[in-house]
C-alpha cells in the first residue's frame, strides 16, 4: 500500500513541483526579506515530499522538470473475445425439412420464445416454427430461404 501512495505523491509533486516550487521559492524569499526588514523571525517549512536517498533508490524515483506534451502509453496484448458459453444457444430444428421463412437475421435482438424460422417438415409436410429459448443477439446464422435443414446441424 505504501508504494502506490508514495508513487502518487511523487507524480503529483513532479507535475506541480517545477513551476509551483519556483514561484513558492520566490514568494518565500520575498516574505523572508519583508520579515527581516521588520525584525520578525520566519519559521521555515516545506510543502514538498521528502524522501531519503534509500527510498529514492528503492522506488526508482527520477526527478525532472514538468513539461507540456502528449502522454502516449500503449500496451498491446494478444487476446480473444468469446461469448459466455452458458449464455449461448445453438438452435437446431426439431424435424428435418425445407426453410419456408427466416424471421431473424445476423445482429438482430431476439426474445425468449420468438420464432426465428418457419420450416416445412419432410415427414408431415406441415410447417413448424423454430423458436429461441433465450433472449439475446443473433451472432451466427446458417440458414437461408429454400435450404434443406436437418436435426444434426445448427441453423
C-alpha positions in Angstrom: 0.0 0.0 0.0 2.9 2.3 0.7 4.3 2.1 -2.9 1.2 3.3 -4.7 0.6 6.2 -2.3 4.3 7.2 -2.5 4.2 6.9 -6.3 1.1 9.1 -6.4 2.7 11.7 -4.2 5.9 11.7 -6.3 3.9 12.0 -9.6 1.7 14.9 -8.3 4.8 16.5 -6.8 6.6 16.3 -10.1 3.7 17.6 -12.1 3.2 20.6 -9.8 6.7 20.9 -8.4 8.5 22.5 -11.4 6.7 25.8 -11.7 4.9 25.9 -8.4 8.0 25.3 -6.4 9.9 28.0 -8.3 7.1 30.5 -7.6 6.9 29.3 -4.0 10.6 29.8 -3.5 10.5 33.3 -5.0 7.5 34.2 -2.7 9.2 32.7 0.3 12.4 34.7 -0.4 10.4 37.9 -0.8 8.5 37.2 2.5 11.7 36.5 4.4 13.1 39.8 3.2 9.9 41.6 4.4 10.0 39.8 7.8 13.7 40.6 8.2 13.1 44.3 7.4 10.5 44.4 10.2 12.7 42.4 12.6 10.4 39.3 12.5 11.6 35.7 12.5 10.4 33.4 9.8 9.6 29.7 10.5 10.8 27.6 7.6 8.5 24.8 6.5 8.4 22.9 3.2 5.3 21.7 1.4 7.3 19.2 -0.7 7.8 15.5 -0.4 10.8 14.4 1.5 12.4 11.0 0.6 15.6 9.5 1.9 18.3 8.6 -0.7 17.5 4.9 0.1 13.8 5.5 -0.7 14.6 7.2 -3.9 16.8 4.3 -5.0 14.3 1.7 -3.8 11.3 3.1 -5.7 13.3 4.2 -8.8 12.3 7.9 -8.4 13.6 10.1 -11.2 13.3 13.9 -10.9 12.9 16.3 -13.8 11.0 19.4 -14.8 7.4 19.2 -15.8 6.8 19.9 -19.4 3.7 20.0 -21.6 3.3 17.2 -24.0 1.2 14.2 -25.0 1.3 11.1 -22.8 1.3 8.1 -25.1 1.3 4.8 -23.2 0.3 1.8 -25.1 0.2 -1.9 -24.1 -0.6 -4.4 -26.8 -1.6 -7.8 -25.6 -2.8 -10.8 -27.6 -6.4 -11.8 -26.8 -9.6 -13.3 -28.0 -13.2 -12.2 -27.3 -15.6 -15.1 -26.9 -19.2 -15.2 -25.9 -20.1 -16.7 -22.5 -20.8 -20.4 -23.3 -23.5 -20.5 -20.6 -25.4 -17.8 -22.4 -25.1 -19.2 -25.9 -27.9 -21.2 -27.7 -27.2 -23.4 -30.7 -30.6 -23.7 -32.5 -31.4 -27.0 -34.1 -34.7 -27.7 -35.9 -37.0 -30.4 -34.3 -37.6 -32.0 -37.7 -35.6 -32.1 -41.0 -37.3 -30.1 -43.8 -37.2 -27.1 -46.2 -36.9 -23.5 -44.9 -40.1 -21.6 -45.9 -39.3 -18.3 -44.0 -36.4 -16.8 -42.0 -37.6 -14.3 -39.3 -34.3 -13.2 -37.7 -31.0 -12.0 -39.2 -27.5 -11.6 -38.0 -27.3 -8.9 -35.4 -31.0 -8.9 -34.6 -32.1 -8.8 -30.9 -34.5 -11.7 -30.1 -36.7 -12.5 -27.2 -37.2 -15.9 -25.5 -40.0 -17.8 -27.4 -39.6 -15.7 -30.6 -39.9 -17.6 -33.9 -36.6 -17.5 -35.8 -37.6 -19.5 -38.9 -40.5 -21.5 -40.4 -39.6 -24.9 -41.7 -41.8 -27.4 -43.6 -41.3 -30.9 -42.2 -40.1 -33.6 -44.6 -42.2 -36.2 -42.8 -45.6 -34.5 -42.5 -45.2 -31.6 -44.9 -46.6 -29.4 -42.1 -44.9 -26.1 -41.3 -43.5 -25.6 -37.9 -41.6 -22.7 -36.3 -38.2 -22.8 -34.7 -38.1 -20.7 -31.6 -35.3 -19.5 -29.3 -35.3 -20.5 -25.7 -33.3 -17.4 -24.5 -33.2 -13.7 -25.2 -30.1 -12.3 -26.9 -28.5 -11.3 -30.2 -28.1 -13.4 -33.3 -24.3 -13.8 -33.7 -24.3 -16.6 -36.3 -26.7 -17.7 -39.0 -26.6 -20.9 -41.1 -30.0 -20.9 -42.7 -31.4 -19.4 -46.0 -34.8 -19.5 -47.6 -35.4 -22.7 -49.6 -32.5 -24.5 -47.9 -32.8 -28.1 -46.7 -32.1 -28.4 -43.0 -31.7 -31.3 -40.6 -31.6 -32.1 -36.9 -27.9 -32.7 -36.9 -26.8 -29.2 -37.8 -27.2 -25.8 -36.1 -29.2 -23.2 -38.0 
